[in-house]
């Protein structure tokens, strides 16, 4: 589920125990990606991960706008974005 936009700070994604979304998989970097709500949109940014971040099968170079229903991948872990 996408975090509530009023939450304010970015959601860090990775293997690091301090990550907001911790993914314990060998293809996920310690600090892999970040999801942020800005300008009324959700923006997913790859943070220099080894195995990449994808949106609907396309590699994210820098950042990409994501929406509910998009498939996002961190290394070989795939998820479908949903809102409450």
PyMOL Python script that loads the backbone (N, CA, C, O; Angstrom):
from pymol import cmd

cmd.read_pdbstr("""\
ATOM      1  N   UNK A   1       0.834  -1.189   0.000  1.00  0.00           N
ATOM      2  CA  UNK A   1       0.000   0.000   0.000  1.00  0.00           C
ATOM      3  C   UNK A   1       0.872   1.243   0.000  1.00  0.00           C
ATOM      4  O   UNK A   1       1.879   1.314   0.704  1.00  0.00           O
ATOM      5  N   UNK A   2       0.471   2.221  -0.800  1.00  0.00           N
ATOM      6  CA  UNK A   2       1.170   3.497  -0.797  1.00  0.00           C
ATOM      7  C   UNK A   2       0.963   4.169   0.562  1.00  0.00           C
ATOM      8  O   UNK A   2      -0.132   4.104   1.121  1.00  0.00           O
ATOM      9  N   UNK A   3       2.008   4.816   1.101  1.00  0.00           N
ATOM     10  CA  UNK A   3       1.829   5.518   2.374  1.00  0.00           C
ATOM     11  C   UNK A   3       0.876   6.704   2.202  1.00  0.00           C
ATOM     12  O   UNK A   3       0.669   7.171   1.082  1.00  0.00           O
ATOM     13  N   UNK A   4       0.302   7.188   3.293  1.00  0.00           N
ATOM     14  CA  UNK A   4      -0.582   8.353   3.219  1.00  0.00           C
ATOM     15  C   UNK A   4       0.248   9.570   2.797  1.00  0.00           C
ATOM     16  O   UNK A   4       1.302   9.814   3.384  1.00  0.00           O
ATOM     17  N   UNK A   5      -0.201  10.352   1.781  1.00  0.00           N
ATOM     18  CA  UNK A   5       0.582  11.496   1.299  1.00  0.00           C
ATOM     19  C   UNK A   5       0.942  12.505   2.394  1.00  0.00           C
ATOM     20  O   UNK A   5       1.978  13.165   2.307  1.00  0.00           O
ATOM     21  N   UNK A   6       0.106  12.630   3.414  1.00  0.00           N
ATOM     22  CA  UNK A   6       0.377  13.591   4.484  1.00  0.00           C
ATOM     23  C   UNK A   6       1.531  13.150   5.380  1.00  0.00           C
ATOM     24  O   UNK A   6       1.994  13.913   6.228  1.00  0.00           O
ATOM     25  N   UNK A   7       1.992  11.911   5.186  1.00  0.00           N
ATOM     26  CA  UNK A   7       3.091  11.374   5.992  1.00  0.00           C
ATOM     27  C   UNK A   7       4.306  12.282   5.912  1.00  0.00           C
ATOM     28  O   UNK A   7       5.027  12.443   6.897  1.00  0.00           O
ATOM     29  N   UNK A   8       4.542  12.881   4.744  1.00  0.00           N
ATOM     30  CA  UNK A   8       5.573  13.912   4.621  1.00  0.00           C
ATOM     31  C   UNK A   8       6.946  13.480   4.173  1.00  0.00           C
ATOM     32  O   UNK A   8       7.468  14.046   3.212  1.00  0.00           O
ATOM     33  N   UNK A   9       7.559  12.509   4.817  1.00  0.00           N
ATOM     34  CA  UNK A   9       8.918  12.172   4.398  1.00  0.00           C
ATOM     35  C   UNK A   9       8.945  10.951   3.499  1.00  0.00           C
ATOM     36  O   UNK A   9       8.004  10.158   3.481  1.00  0.00           O
ATOM     37  N   UNK A  10      10.041  10.807   2.746  1.00  0.00           N
ATOM     38  CA  UNK A  10      10.135   9.692   1.800  1.00  0.00           C
ATOM     39  C   UNK A  10      10.200   8.335   2.500  1.00  0.00           C
ATOM     40  O   UNK A  10      10.662   8.222   3.636  1.00  0.00           O
ATOM     41  N   UNK A  11       9.732   7.326   1.802  1.00  0.00           N
ATOM     42  CA  UNK A  11       9.803   5.955   2.276  1.00  0.00           C
ATOM     43  C   UNK A  11      11.055   5.328   1.676  1.00  0.00           C
ATOM     44  O   UNK A  11      11.154   5.173   0.459  1.00  0.00           O
ATOM     45  N   UNK A  12      12.015   4.965   2.532  1.00  0.00           N
ATOM     46  CA  UNK A  12      13.233   4.306   2.076  1.00  0.00           C
ATOM     47  C   UNK A  12      12.966   2.814   1.938  1.00  0.00           C
ATOM     48  O   UNK A  12      12.297   2.212   2.777  1.00  0.00           O
ATOM     49  N   UNK A  13      13.494   2.224   0.871  1.00  0.00           N
ATOM     50  CA  UNK A  13      13.276   0.814   0.561  1.00  0.00           C
ATOM     51  C   UNK A  13      14.634   0.143   0.426  1.00  0.00           C
ATOM     52  O   UNK A  13      15.499   0.638  -0.296  1.00  0.00           O
ATOM     53  N   UNK A  14      14.832  -0.977   1.111  1.00  0.00           N
ATOM     54  CA  UNK A  14      16.100  -1.696   1.002  1.00  0.00           C
ATOM     55  C   UNK A  14      16.254  -2.741   2.090  1.00  0.00           C
ATOM     56  O   UNK A  14      15.335  -2.991   2.870  1.00  0.00           O
ATOM     57  N   UNK A  15      17.447  -3.354   2.128  1.00  0.00           N
ATOM     58  CA  UNK A  15      17.753  -4.387   3.130  1.00  0.00           C
ATOM     59  C   UNK A  15      18.123  -3.808   4.489  1.00  0.00           C
ATOM     60  O   UNK A  15      18.068  -4.515   5.495  1.00  0.00           O
ATOM     61  N   UNK A  16      18.498  -2.532   4.535  1.00  0.00           N
ATOM     62  CA  UNK A  16      18.904  -1.899   5.796  1.00  0.00           C
ATOM     63  C   UNK A  16      17.768  -1.980   6.814  1.00  0.00           C
ATOM     64  O   UNK A  16      16.630  -1.645   6.487  1.00  0.00           O
ATOM     65  N   UNK A  17      18.058  -2.423   8.053  1.00  0.00           N
ATOM     66  CA  UNK A  17      17.010  -2.525   9.073  1.00  0.00           C
ATOM     67  C   UNK A  17      16.297  -1.191   9.344  1.00  0.00           C
ATOM     68  O   UNK A  17      15.163  -1.194   9.824  1.00  0.00           O
ATOM     69  N   UNK A  18      16.931  -0.067   9.051  1.00  0.00           N
ATOM     70  CA  UNK A  18      16.324   1.244   9.275  1.00  0.00           C
ATOM     71  C   UNK A  18      15.373   1.655   8.147  1.00  0.00           C
ATOM     72  O   UNK A  18      14.733   2.703   8.236  1.00  0.00           O
ATOM     73  N   UNK A  19      15.273   0.852   7.098  1.00  0.00           N
ATOM     74  CA  UNK A  19      14.390   1.181   5.974  1.00  0.00           C
ATOM     75  C   UNK A  19      12.934   1.156   6.408  1.00  0.00           C
ATOM     76  O   UNK A  19      12.539   0.337   7.238  1.00  0.00           O
ATOM     77  N   UNK A  20      12.136   2.060   5.842  1.00  0.00           N
ATOM     78  CA  UNK A  20      10.698   2.061   6.103  1.00  0.00           C
ATOM     79  C   UNK A  20      10.038   0.819   5.532  1.00  0.00           C
ATOM     80  O   UNK A  20       9.075   0.302   6.098  1.00  0.00           O
ATOM     81  N   UNK A  21      10.567   0.335   4.390  1.00  0.00           N
ATOM     82  CA  UNK A  21      10.126  -0.920   3.787  1.00  0.00           C
ATOM     83  C   UNK A  21      11.365  -1.790   3.638  1.00  0.00           C
ATOM     84  O   UNK A  21      12.149  -1.621   2.704  1.00  0.00           O
ATOM     85  N   UNK A  22      11.533  -2.728   4.578  1.00  0.00           N
ATOM     86  CA  UNK A  22      12.716  -3.587   4.571  1.00  0.00           C
ATOM     87  C   UNK A  22      12.436  -4.828   3.740  1.00  0.00           C
ATOM     88  O   UNK A  22      11.488  -5.567   4.006  1.00  0.00           O
ATOM     89  N   UNK A  23      13.274  -5.049   2.726  1.00  0.00           N
ATOM     90  CA  UNK A  23      13.143  -6.215   1.849  1.00  0.00           C
ATOM     91  C   UNK A  23      14.397  -7.062   2.007  1.00  0.00           C
ATOM     92  O   UNK A  23      15.465  -6.696   1.515  1.00  0.00           O
ATOM     93  N   UNK A  24      14.270  -8.175   2.682  1.00  0.00           N
ATOM     94  CA  UNK A  24      15.412  -9.023   2.970  1.00  0.00           C
ATOM     95  C   UNK A  24      15.584 -10.056   1.856  1.00  0.00           C
ATOM     96  O   UNK A  24      15.196 -11.215   2.005  1.00  0.00           O
ATOM     97  N   UNK A  25      16.174  -9.620   0.733  1.00  0.00           N
ATOM     98  CA  UNK A  25      16.396 -10.495  -0.426  1.00  0.00           C
ATOM     99  C   UNK A  25      17.758 -10.153  -1.010  1.00  0.00           C
ATOM    100  O   UNK A  25      18.153  -8.987  -1.043  1.00  0.00           O
ATOM    101  N   UNK A  26      18.472 -11.170  -1.470  1.00  0.00           N
ATOM    102  CA  UNK A  26      19.850 -10.941  -1.943  1.00  0.00           C
ATOM    103  C   UNK A  26      19.956 -10.015  -3.152  1.00  0.00           C
ATOM    104  O   UNK A  26      21.037  -9.484  -3.408  1.00  0.00           O
ATOM    105  N   UNK A  27      18.882  -9.803  -3.902  1.00  0.00           N
ATOM    106  CA  UNK A  27      18.954  -8.913  -5.070  1.00  0.00           C
ATOM    107  C   UNK A  27      18.589  -7.462  -4.736  1.00  0.00           C
ATOM    108  O   UNK A  27      18.602  -6.591  -5.606  1.00  0.00           O
ATOM    109  N   UNK A  28      18.263  -7.217  -3.458  1.00  0.00           N
ATOM    110  CA  UNK A  28      17.908  -5.870  -3.014  1.00  0.00           C
ATOM    111  C   UNK A  28      19.112  -5.265  -2.297  1.00  0.00           C
ATOM    112  O   UNK A  28      19.704  -5.903  -1.427  1.00  0.00           O
ATOM    113  N   UNK A  29      19.475  -4.026  -2.664  1.00  0.00           N
ATOM    114  CA  UNK A  29      20.592  -3.336  -2.024  1.00  0.00           C
ATOM    115  C   UNK A  29      20.197  -2.862  -0.631  1.00  0.00           C
ATOM    116  O   UNK A  29      19.011  -2.733  -0.327  1.00  0.00           O
ATOM    117  N   UNK A  30      21.193  -2.603   0.215  1.00  0.00           N
ATOM    118  CA  UNK A  30      20.912  -2.098   1.577  1.00  0.00           C
ATOM    119  C   UNK A  30      20.070  -0.825   1.512  1.00  0.00           C
ATOM    120  O   UNK A  30      19.066  -0.701   2.214  1.00  0.00           O
ATOM    121  N   UNK A  31      20.480   0.106   0.678  1.00  0.00           N
ATOM    122  CA  UNK A  31      19.715   1.335   0.441  1.00  0.00           C
ATOM    123  C   UNK A  31      19.383   1.313  -1.046  1.00  0.00           C
ATOM    124  O   UNK A  31      20.202   1.720  -1.871  1.00  0.00           O
ATOM    125  N   UNK A  32      18.199   0.845  -1.392  1.00  0.00           N
ATOM    126  CA  UNK A  32      17.863   0.518  -2.778  1.00  0.00           C
ATOM    127  C   UNK A  32      17.119   1.646  -3.499  1.00  0.00           C
ATOM    128  O   UNK A  32      17.527   2.075  -4.578  1.00  0.00           O
ATOM    129  N   UNK A  33      16.026   2.121  -2.896  1.00  0.00           N
ATOM    130  CA  UNK A  33      15.169   3.100  -3.577  1.00  0.00           C
ATOM    131  C   UNK A  33      14.432   3.946  -2.541  1.00  0.00           C
ATOM    132  O   UNK A  33      14.493   3.697  -1.337  1.00  0.00           O
ATOM    133  N   UNK A  34      13.738   4.950  -3.060  1.00  0.00           N
ATOM    134  CA  UNK A  34      12.987   5.860  -2.204  1.00  0.00           C
ATOM    135  C   UNK A  34      11.692   6.227  -2.913  1.00  0.00           C
ATOM    136  O   UNK A  34      11.687   6.498  -4.114  1.00  0.00           O
ATOM    137  N   UNK A  35      10.593   6.233  -2.162  1.00  0.00           N
ATOM    138  CA  UNK A  35       9.288   6.622  -2.694  1.00  0.00           C
ATOM    139  C   UNK A  35       8.866   7.901  -1.977  1.00  0.00           C
ATOM    140  O   UNK A  35       8.842   7.958  -0.747  1.00  0.00           O
ATOM    141  N   UNK A  36       8.535   8.927  -2.761  1.00  0.00           N
ATOM    142  CA  UNK A  36       8.217  10.234  -2.196  1.00  0.00           C
ATOM    143  C   UNK A  36       6.986  10.808  -2.883  1.00  0.00           C
ATOM    144  O   UNK A  36       6.804  10.643  -4.089  1.00  0.00           O
ATOM    145  N   UNK A  37       6.141  11.486  -2.105  1.00  0.00           N
ATOM    146  CA  UNK A  37       4.976  12.175  -2.670  1.00  0.00           C
ATOM    147  C   UNK A  37       5.370  13.627  -2.861  1.00  0.00           C
ATOM    148  O   UNK A  37       5.671  14.322  -1.890  1.00  0.00           O
ATOM    149  N   UNK A  38       5.371  14.097  -4.110  1.00  0.00           N
ATOM    150  CA  UNK A  38       5.727  15.487  -4.385  1.00  0.00           C
ATOM    151  C   UNK A  38       4.914  16.022  -5.548  1.00  0.00           C
ATOM    152  O   UNK A  38       4.719  15.338  -6.552  1.00  0.00           O
ATOM    153  N   UNK A  39       4.445  17.240  -5.402  1.00  0.00           N
ATOM    154  CA  UNK A  39       3.656  17.864  -6.461  1.00  0.00           C
ATOM    155  C   UNK A  39       2.404  17.090  -6.831  1.00  0.00           C
ATOM    156  O   UNK A  39       1.977  17.113  -7.985  1.00  0.00           O
ATOM    157  N   UNK A  40       1.808  16.398  -5.851  1.00  0.00           N
ATOM    158  CA  UNK A  40       0.590  15.634  -6.115  1.00  0.00           C
ATOM    159  C   UNK A  40       0.832  14.301  -6.799  1.00  0.00           C
ATOM    160  O   UNK A  40      -0.122  13.625  -7.183  1.00  0.00           O
ATOM    161  N   UNK A  41       2.100  13.908  -6.959  1.00  0.00           N
ATOM    162  CA  UNK A  41       2.439  12.646  -7.633  1.00  0.00           C
ATOM    163  C   UNK A  41       3.349  11.808  -6.742  1.00  0.00           C
ATOM    164  O   UNK A  41       4.021  12.331  -5.854  1.00  0.00           O
ATOM    165  N   UNK A  42       3.359  10.502  -6.992  1.00  0.00           N
ATOM    166  CA  UNK A  42       4.316   9.609  -6.335  1.00  0.00           C
ATOM    167  C   UNK A  42       5.530   9.459  -7.232  1.00  0.00           C
ATOM    168  O   UNK A  42       5.394   9.169  -8.421  1.00  0.00           O
ATOM    169  N   UNK A  43       6.714   9.652  -6.674  1.00  0.00           N
ATOM    170  CA  UNK A  43       7.957   9.550  -7.435  1.00  0.00           C
ATOM    171  C   UNK A  43       8.833   8.472  -6.800  1.00  0.00           C
ATOM    172  O   UNK A  43       9.122   8.514  -5.604  1.00  0.00           O
ATOM    173  N   UNK A  44       9.248   7.508  -7.617  1.00  0.00           N
ATOM    174  CA  UNK A  44      10.121   6.426  -7.175  1.00  0.00           C
ATOM    175  C   UNK A  44      11.515   6.700  -7.724  1.00  0.00           C
ATOM    176  O   UNK A  44      11.695   6.865  -8.930  1.00  0.00           O
ATOM    177  N   UNK A  45      12.498   6.748  -6.829  1.00  0.00           N
ATOM    178  CA  UNK A  45      13.882   7.053  -7.223  1.00  0.00           C
ATOM    179  C   UNK A  45      14.788   5.881  -6.852  1.00  0.00           C
ATOM    180  O   UNK A  45      14.769   5.402  -5.718  1.00  0.00           O
ATOM    181  N   UNK A  46      15.577   5.429  -7.819  1.00  0.00           N
ATOM    182  CA  UNK A  46      16.588   4.413  -7.542  1.00  0.00           C
ATOM    183  C   UNK A  46      17.762   5.123  -6.879  1.00  0.00           C
ATOM    184  O   UNK A  46      18.175   6.192  -7.329  1.00  0.00           O
ATOM    185  N   UNK A  47      18.302   4.538  -5.816  1.00  0.00           N
ATOM    186  CA  UNK A  47      19.388   5.172  -5.070  1.00  0.00           C
ATOM    187  C   UNK A  47      20.731   4.502  -5.353  1.00  0.00           C
ATOM    188  O   UNK A  47      21.530   4.284  -4.443  1.00  0.00           O
ATOM    189  N   UNK A  48      20.967   4.181  -6.620  1.00  0.00           N
ATOM    190  CA  UNK A  48      22.237   3.572  -7.010  1.00  0.00           C
ATOM    191  C   UNK A  48      22.314   2.093  -6.692  1.00  0.00           C
ATOM    192  O   UNK A  48      23.397   1.568  -6.430  1.00  0.00           O
ATOM    193  N   UNK A  49      21.178   1.415  -6.713  1.00  0.00           N
ATOM    194  CA  UNK A  49      21.132  -0.014  -6.390  1.00  0.00           C
ATOM    195  C   UNK A  49      21.932  -0.834  -7.402  1.00  0.00           C
ATOM    196  O   UNK A  49      22.112  -0.431  -8.551  1.00  0.00           O
ATOM    197  N   UNK A  50      22.401  -1.980  -6.951  1.00  0.00           N
ATOM    198  CA  UNK A  50      23.182  -2.875  -7.817  1.00  0.00           C
ATOM    199  C   UNK A  50      22.306  -3.540  -8.872  1.00  0.00           C
ATOM    200  O   UNK A  50      22.690  -3.608 -10.040  1.00  0.00           O
ATOM    201  N   UNK A  51      21.123  -4.036  -8.471  1.00  0.00           N
ATOM    202  CA  UNK A  51      20.276  -4.816  -9.383  1.00  0.00           C
ATOM    203  C   UNK A  51      19.096  -4.049  -9.955  1.00  0.00           C
ATOM    204  O   UNK A  51      18.260  -4.627 -10.649  1.00  0.00           O
ATOM    205  N   UNK A  52      19.020  -2.763  -9.675  1.00  0.00           N
ATOM    206  CA  UNK A  52      18.041  -1.912 -10.325  1.00  0.00           C
ATOM    207  C   UNK A  52      16.651  -1.907  -9.734  1.00  0.00           C
ATOM    208  O   UNK A  52      16.252  -2.785  -8.970  1.00  0.00           O
ATOM    209  N   UNK A  53      15.926  -0.860 -10.134  1.00  0.00           N
ATOM    210  CA  UNK A  53      14.528  -0.638  -9.781  1.00  0.00           C
ATOM    211  C   UNK A  53      13.764  -0.552 -11.093  1.00  0.00           C
ATOM    212  O   UNK A  53      14.236   0.075 -12.041  1.00  0.00           O
ATOM    213  N   UNK A  54      12.589  -1.173 -11.163  1.00  0.00           N
ATOM    214  CA  UNK A  54      11.796  -1.141 -12.392  1.00  0.00           C
ATOM    215  C   UNK A  54      10.374  -0.676 -12.096  1.00  0.00           C
ATOM    216  O   UNK A  54       9.858  -0.846 -10.991  1.00  0.00           O
ATOM    217  N   UNK A  55       9.760  -0.086 -13.118  1.00  0.00           N
ATOM    218  CA  UNK A  55       8.345   0.273 -13.083  1.00  0.00           C
ATOM    219  C   UNK A  55       7.725  -0.309 -14.343  1.00  0.00           C
ATOM    220  O   UNK A  55       8.107   0.057 -15.454  1.00  0.00           O
ATOM    221  N   UNK A  56       6.772  -1.211 -14.174  1.00  0.00           N
ATOM    222  CA  UNK A  56       6.114  -1.883 -15.306  1.00  0.00           C
ATOM    223  C   UNK A  56       7.135  -2.479 -16.274  1.00  0.00           C
ATOM    224  O   UNK A  56       6.980  -2.394 -17.492  1.00  0.00           O
ATOM    225  N   UNK A  57       8.181  -3.084 -15.707  1.00  0.00           N
ATOM    226  CA  UNK A  57       9.180  -3.782 -16.507  1.00  0.00           C
ATOM    227  C   UNK A  57      10.287  -2.912 -17.076  1.00  0.00           C
ATOM    228  O   UNK A  57      11.215  -3.438 -17.691  1.00  0.00           O
ATOM    229  N   UNK A  58      10.224  -1.605 -16.893  1.00  0.00           N
ATOM    230  CA  UNK A  58      11.261  -0.706 -17.415  1.00  0.00           C
ATOM    231  C   UNK A  58      12.159  -0.226 -16.288  1.00  0.00           C
ATOM    232  O   UNK A  58      11.683   0.171 -15.224  1.00  0.00           O
ATOM    233  N   UNK A  59      13.451  -0.265 -16.530  1.00  0.00           N
ATOM    234  CA  UNK A  59      14.428   0.155 -15.517  1.00  0.00           C
ATOM    235  C   UNK A  59      14.300   1.650 -15.232  1.00  0.00           C
ATOM    236  O   UNK A  59      14.192   2.463 -16.150  1.00  0.00           O
ATOM    237  N   UNK A  60      14.314   1.995 -13.962  1.00  0.00           N
ATOM    238  CA  UNK A  60      14.263   3.399 -13.551  1.00  0.00           C
ATOM    239  C   UNK A  60      15.675   3.960 -13.613  1.00  0.00           C
ATOM    240  O   UNK A  60      16.591   3.449 -12.968  1.00  0.00           O
ATOM    241  N   UNK A  61      15.839   5.020 -14.400  1.00  0.00           N
ATOM    242  CA  UNK A  61      17.112   5.744 -14.456  1.00  0.00           C
ATOM    243  C   UNK A  61      16.835   7.083 -13.790  1.00  0.00           C
ATOM    244  O   UNK A  61      16.137   7.929 -14.350  1.00  0.00           O
ATOM    245  N   UNK A  62      17.374   7.272 -12.609  1.00  0.00           N
ATOM    246  CA  UNK A  62      17.066   8.475 -11.846  1.00  0.00           C
ATOM    247  C   UNK A  62      15.774   8.269 -11.092  1.00  0.00           C
ATOM    248  O   UNK A  62      15.762   7.641 -10.033  1.00  0.00           O
ATOM    249  N   UNK A  63      14.664   8.801 -11.638  1.00  0.00           N
ATOM    250  CA  UNK A  63      13.375   8.703 -10.958  1.00  0.00           C
ATOM    251  C   UNK A  63      12.258   8.498 -11.971  1.00  0.00           C
ATOM    252  O   UNK A  63      12.409   8.805 -13.153  1.00  0.00           O
ATOM    253  N   UNK A  64      11.130   7.972 -11.487  1.00  0.00           N
ATOM    254  CA  UNK A  64       9.962   7.755 -12.348  1.00  0.00           C
ATOM    255  C   UNK A  64       8.702   8.017 -11.537  1.00  0.00           C
ATOM    256  O   UNK A  64       8.645   7.712 -10.346  1.00  0.00           O
ATOM    257  N   UNK A  65       7.695   8.582 -12.189  1.00  0.00           N
ATOM    258  CA  UNK A  65       6.390   8.776 -11.567  1.00  0.00           C
ATOM    259  C   UNK A  65       5.677   7.431 -11.561  1.00  0.00           C
ATOM    260  O   UNK A  65       5.657   6.728 -12.572  1.00  0.00           O
ATOM    261  N   UNK A  66       5.088   7.072 -10.411  1.00  0.00           N
ATOM    262  CA  UNK A  66       4.348   5.813 -10.297  1.00  0.00           C
ATOM    263  C   UNK A  66       2.917   6.098  -9.851  1.00  0.00           C
ATOM    264  O   UNK A  66       2.636   7.117  -9.221  1.00  0.00           O
ATOM    265  N   UNK A  67       2.026   5.180 -10.191  1.00  0.00           N
ATOM    266  CA  UNK A  67       0.603   5.317  -9.873  1.00  0.00           C
ATOM    267  C   UNK A  67       0.065   4.008  -9.316  1.00  0.00           C
ATOM    268  O   UNK A  67       0.686   2.955  -9.456  1.00  0.00           O
ATOM    269  N   UNK A  68      -1.091   4.090  -8.687  1.00  0.00           N
ATOM    270  CA  UNK A  68      -1.764   2.887  -8.208  1.00  0.00           C
ATOM    271  C   UNK A  68      -1.937   1.934  -9.394  1.00  0.00           C
ATOM    272  O   UNK A  68      -2.324   2.355 -10.484  1.00  0.00           O
ATOM    273  N   UNK A  69      -1.648   0.649  -9.175  1.00  0.00           N
ATOM    274  CA  UNK A  69      -1.772  -0.350 -10.227  1.00  0.00           C
ATOM    275  C   UNK A  69      -0.468  -0.652 -10.933  1.00  0.00           C
ATOM    276  O   UNK A  69      -0.355  -1.685 -11.593  1.00  0.00           O
ATOM    277  N   UNK A  70       0.536   0.233 -10.810  1.00  0.00           N
ATOM    278  CA  UNK A  70       1.839  -0.026 -11.440  1.00  0.00           C
ATOM    279  C   UNK A  70       2.531  -1.192 -10.747  1.00  0.00           C
ATOM    280  O   UNK A  70       2.353  -1.420  -9.551  1.00  0.00           O
ATOM    281  N   UNK A  71       3.329  -1.928 -11.529  1.00  0.00           N
ATOM    282  CA  UNK A  71       4.167  -2.976 -10.963  1.00  0.00           C
ATOM    283  C   UNK A  71       5.557  -2.384 -10.755  1.00  0.00           C
ATOM    284  O   UNK A  71       6.156  -1.851 -11.690  1.00  0.00           O
ATOM    285  N   UNK A  72       6.068  -2.476  -9.533  1.00  0.00           N
ATOM    286  CA  UNK A  72       7.404  -1.973  -9.238  1.00  0.00           C
ATOM    287  C   UNK A  72       8.284  -3.134  -8.812  1.00  0.00           C
ATOM    288  O   UNK A  72       7.828  -4.067  -8.150  1.00  0.00           O
ATOM    289  N   UNK A  73       9.550  -3.066  -9.201  1.00  0.00           N
ATOM    290  CA  UNK A  73      10.487  -4.123  -8.866  1.00  0.00           C
ATOM    291  C   UNK A  73      11.739  -3.567  -8.227  1.00  0.00           C
ATOM    292  O   UNK A  73      12.259  -2.529  -8.636  1.00  0.00           O
ATOM    293  N   UNK A  74      12.217  -4.276  -7.213  1.00  0.00           N
ATOM    294  CA  UNK A  74      13.468  -3.943  -6.533  1.00  0.00           C
ATOM    295  C   UNK A  74      14.307  -5.201  -6.613  1.00  0.00           C
ATOM    296  O   UNK A  74      14.017  -6.184  -5.932  1.00  0.00           O
ATOM    297  N   UNK A  75      15.357  -5.183  -7.449  1.00  0.00           N
ATOM    298  CA  UNK A  75      16.066  -6.430  -7.732  1.00  0.00           C
ATOM    299  C   UNK A  75      15.075  -7.377  -8.388  1.00  0.00           C
ATOM    300  O   UNK A  75      14.440  -7.020  -9.381  1.00  0.00           O
ATOM    301  N   UNK A  76      14.933  -8.599  -7.836  1.00  0.00           N
ATOM    302  CA  UNK A  76      13.978  -9.565  -8.405  1.00  0.00           C
ATOM    303  C   UNK A  76      12.664  -9.626  -7.629  1.00  0.00           C
ATOM    304  O   UNK A  76      11.852 -10.518  -7.871  1.00  0.00           O
ATOM    305  N   UNK A  77      12.442  -8.697  -6.704  1.00  0.00           N
ATOM    306  CA  UNK A  77      11.181  -8.669  -5.949  1.00  0.00           C
ATOM    307  C   UNK A  77      10.204  -7.741  -6.651  1.00  0.00           C
ATOM    308  O   UNK A  77      10.529  -6.582  -6.911  1.00  0.00           O
ATOM    309  N   UNK A  78       9.000  -8.242  -6.965  1.00  0.00           N
ATOM    310  CA  UNK A  78       7.988  -7.463  -7.682  1.00  0.00           C
ATOM    311  C   UNK A  78       6.772  -7.219  -6.808  1.00  0.00           C
ATOM    312  O   UNK A  78       6.353  -8.089  -6.044  1.00  0.00           O
ATOM    313  N   UNK A  79       6.204  -6.009  -6.933  1.00  0.00           N
ATOM    314  CA  UNK A  79       5.031  -5.610  -6.171  1.00  0.00           C
ATOM    315  C   UNK A  79       4.087  -4.837  -7.060  1.00  0.00           C
ATOM    316  O   UNK A  79       4.505  -4.247  -8.056  1.00  0.00           O
ATOM    317  N   UNK A  80       2.808  -4.838  -6.703  1.00  0.00           N
ATOM    318  CA  UNK A  80       1.791  -4.037  -7.393  1.00  0.00           C
ATOM    319  C   UNK A  80       1.370  -2.947  -6.412  1.00  0.00           C
ATOM    320  O   UNK A  80       0.996  -3.245  -5.277  1.00  0.00           O
ATOM    321  N   UNK A  81       1.429  -1.676  -6.843  1.00  0.00           N
ATOM    322  CA  UNK A  81       1.066  -0.557  -5.966  1.00  0.00           C
ATOM    323  C   UNK A  81      -0.451  -0.453  -5.799  1.00  0.00           C
ATOM    324  O   UNK A  81      -1.211  -0.587  -6.758  1.00  0.00           O
ATOM    325  N   UNK A  82      -0.864  -0.213  -4.571  1.00  0.00           N
ATOM    326  CA  UNK A  82      -2.288  -0.051  -4.260  1.00  0.00           C
ATOM    327  C   UNK A  82      -2.432   1.089  -3.255  1.00  0.00           C
ATOM    328  O   UNK A  82      -1.513   1.372  -2.487  1.00  0.00           O
ATOM    329  N   UNK A  83      -3.585   1.732  -3.271  1.00  0.00           N
ATOM    330  CA  UNK A  83      -3.905   2.795  -2.312  1.00  0.00           C
ATOM    331  C   UNK A  83      -5.081   2.339  -1.469  1.00  0.00           C
ATOM    332  O   UNK A  83      -5.853   1.476  -1.889  1.00  0.00           O
ATOM    333  N   UNK A  84      -5.225   2.928  -0.256  1.00  0.00           N
ATOM    334  CA  UNK A  84      -6.356   2.486   0.560  1.00  0.00           C
ATOM    335  C   UNK A  84      -7.637   3.126   0.157  1.00  0.00           C
ATOM    336  O   UNK A  84      -8.679   2.852   0.753  1.00  0.00           O
TER     337      UNK A  84
END
""", "prot")
cmd.dss("prot")
cmd.show_as("cartoon", "prot")
cmd.util.cbc("prot")
cmd.orient("prot")
